């Protein structure tokens, strides 16, 4: 028997709660205890220092060949192109942060534009862009901190990492490291890409790292226009496959007073010559704490109903 109930939030909006389906297992993020730095905010700066020190040591010991060469001449073949809107409609205070974000994106995009990733090389977003400091011209842009949009130096460069990751997913490049945002702060108004394909970037220990395991050289091109952040991934030779990336198993989950969103990102591999599907892979499980109320017609799984459903 399907159990459905309605619950009003603080603003009076009605949330449609449904019992979990058979075999439902709550994502680990839903049931995991809060990290020490979340429970005791005073230790957060120490945690950041430790993470940065560990990453510097990893870089020193790594045998990776880091991508650093660049070319202003575009390679012959376009693998994937994409543009993302620079500004979204928010409050006036947040619009100020978004205008600063555009400045930050111009600086970061200039560091990435033209970078070549040769066979066997590894591209690290943080190594290429570097630390986004005031001294280097970065401004207070919009950053996500504990699910809230706040001012922070260099805020907004995650949008560049998002663009790069989306293009890489449509190529044979291998994603070695990528961290998603742990919060979903905004509803899907005019969303173009599937939720869950974005990246979180914190210098230097939260990174987007991509390795070239092919015999093809790739090139990243990006620039900031009047309304969009534009990007292209190019190659010196044609790639044999095209790719289709989509989200599956979307769900909102209510656990106690918290609301989570989860999905899976899947990639389908298609032979360019025949048009046949030659492979399919699960790219990522996503689960994030939601900071908005879903639309009234979107059912929300109530994890607390799991036991009740089992008894009926």
N, C-alpha and C positions, 0 to 999 in steps of 0.2 A: 504494500500500500504506500502510495506517495504522500508524504506529509508536507503540507504547505502552511505557512503562517505569515502574517504581516507584522512588521515592527516599524514604528516611526522613529526617525532620528531626531536630533535636537532642533533641527529647523522645521520639523513636521513632515518631511518627505517620507513616503512609505517605501520600505524595503521589503521585497518579496523573498522570503526565506524558504528554502526547500531542503528536504532531507538528502543526505549524500546518497549517490547511487551505489548499487551493490559493488562490493570490492573496493570502496573508497579508502584511500590512504592519504592522510593529510601530509602535504609537503613538509620536509624537515624544517624549513624556515618557520612554518606555523607553530611547530611544537618546540623548537629550540629555545633554550633560555637566553636571556639578554647577555651580551658580551660584558666583560668587566668594565670596559671603558664606557659602556652605556649605563651600567648601574652606578659607576663612580666616575662622573665626568672629569674629576680632577686628574685622573691618571691618563686622560686622552693625549695630552701633549707628550708624555713619556712614551706612550704606545706609538705615536707618529715617529718620534725620534728613533725608536728601536726598529720600526719597519724600514725607515730610510737607511739606517746603518746596515741592516741586513741586505737590502737591495744593492747598495754600493759594493758590498763584499761579493755578492753574487755576480755583479758585472765584472769585477776584477778577476774572478776565478773562471768566468765563462769562457768556453772555447768557441763561442758563436762568432761568425764573421758578420759584423754589423754593417748594414747598408748605410753608406754615407755619400757615395758618388751621385752626381746629379747631371742632368742635361736639360738645356732650354729647348732643344729640338724634340718634338714629340715622336715617339716610336710609331712604327707603321700601322699597327692594328689596334683598334679600340675594343677593349674587353667589356667594359661597363662604364656608363656615365650616369650621373645622378645630380639633382639639384635639390637643396632643402631651403625652405623659407627662413629668412633671417629673423623676422619679427613676428610675434604673435600678440593678439589683443589681450592685454593684461591691465592692471591698474597703472596709474601714472607713475608712481614710484618704481614699479617694476619695469615700465617702459624705459625709464632712465637707465636702469641696469642693462636692459636689452640693447640700447644704443651703445653703451660701453662694450657690451659683448661683441658687437660688430667690429669695434676697434681691435679687440683681443683676437678675434678670428682672422683679421687681416694679417696681424703679426705672426700668428701661428701658421696660417696657410702659406705664407712666404717661406717659412722654414721647411715645409713639406713639399712644396711645388717643385716638380722635376726630379724628385728622388728616384733613383734606380735601385731595384731589388734583383740582383743577378742570381744565377743558379747557386744554391747553397748558402745564400745570404739571409740574414734575419733583420727585419725592420722593427725597431722599437719606437713607438710614438713618443715616449718620454725622452729618449736619447736624442731624437731628431728635433723635437720642439724645444726641449730644455725646460728650465724652471721659469715660470711666468711671474716675474717680479716687477715691481714699480720701476726699478732701475732700467729694465728693458722695455719700458713703455706700456706695460699692461695696466689696465684700469680695473676698478671695482665693477665686476659684472655679476650676472646671476649665477649663483652656485647652489647646489642642493646639499643641505646639511640637515640630517635627521628628518628628511622629508619636507623641509621648508625651503622656499626660495629666499636666499639671503645674499647680501653683498659680500664679495670676496675677490681679491686680486686675481686676475686671470679667469674669472668666471665666464663660462660659456664655451670654452674650447672643447668640451665634450662633444659638441655638435660636429666638430671636425673629425673627431675619432669615430662618431656614429657614421658619418659619411664614408670614411675609409673602410670601416668594418662592413658596411652594406655592399660596397663594391668588391671587397675581398671575398665575400660569400658567393659572389657570382664569378669566381675564378678558381683555378686549381691551387692557389696559395693556401698554406696551412696556418690556421689560427692557433698559435701556441698558448697565448694568454689573453684573456678578455674577462673583465668584471662588469656585470650589469649593475645598474642602480638598484639599491635595496629598497627604494621607495618609488611609488607611482604617484607623482604630485598633481597631474593634470588629466582631465577626461579626454576622450578620443575625438576632440573637435577638429575636423579637417585633417585627421591623421592620414598620412600617405603610406608610410612603412608600417609593417606589423609591429605591435607592441612587443618589446622584449629583444629587439635586435640592436639596441643602443649600448653604449659603453660608459663606464665610469672611469675618470682619469684623475689621479692625484699624484703629483710629482713626489717622489720618483717610484713609489712602490705599488701604485695601482695603474696598470699599463695595458696597452694594446700591443701585442707582439705577434708578428706574422713572419713565417719562414717560407722560403722558396725551395720546395723539394723537386722542382722540375728543371728541365734544361732550357727554359725560356727566360728571357729577361723582361721584367715588368717595370713600369714607370707610373708614378702617381703624379697627377696634375690637379691642382686646385686653386681656386681664386674666389674672391668676394666681389659680387656684383652689386647692383643697386638694391635688389630685393632677395637675392638668393646666394647661398654658398654653393658653388659649382665644382664638381669633381669629375675626373676621368681616370680610369685605370687602363693603361695601354700596354702592349707587348710588342716585341720585335718579330714575333712569328704568330701565325694563327693558333688559337687554342682549339683542341678537338671537341670540346663540350660546351654547352650552355647550361645555365642553372636556373631553377625556379625555387624561390624561397617563400615559405608561407608559415603562418601560425596555425597550430591545431590545439584542440582540447582547451580552449579558453574557459576560464571559470573564475568567479569571485567566491571567496570563502570567508565566512564570518567565524572567528574564534574568540569567544569572550567579547571584549569591547573592541577588538581589532578586526580590520577588514583587509584581506589579502587578495592579490590577483595572481593567477598562475596561467602558464601556457607552455607549449612546446614549439620550438622552431625547427622545422624540417626543411631539408634541401633535396630537390630532385635533380638528378644529373641526366642530361639529354645529349645524345649523339648528334652533332651538328650535320653530319653527312646524311644520316638516315631519318632523323627526327625521332628515333626510338628512345624510350626511357631505359637507361643502362644502370641506374643506381638510385638509391634513396637513403638518406641518413638523417638521424636525429642530431641536430646541432647543439641544442641547449634546452634544458629545463629552466624556466624562469619562475620566480615567486617573489613578490614585492609587497610591502605594506602600502595600502592605498590611503591617500589623503583627500579623497573626495567621495561623494555618494554616487553610486552607479545610477543609470537611468531607471525609472520606475518599472519598465518592462523587462529589465535584466534580472533573471533569477540569481539568487545568492545562496550558495550551499552553506547551511548552518552545521558546522562541525559538531555542535552540541546535540544535534538530532540523530547522530549516528547510532548511539546506544538505544535511543527511543525507537528508531526505525527497526533495529534488530529485534526488539521485543515484540513487535507487532506481526 
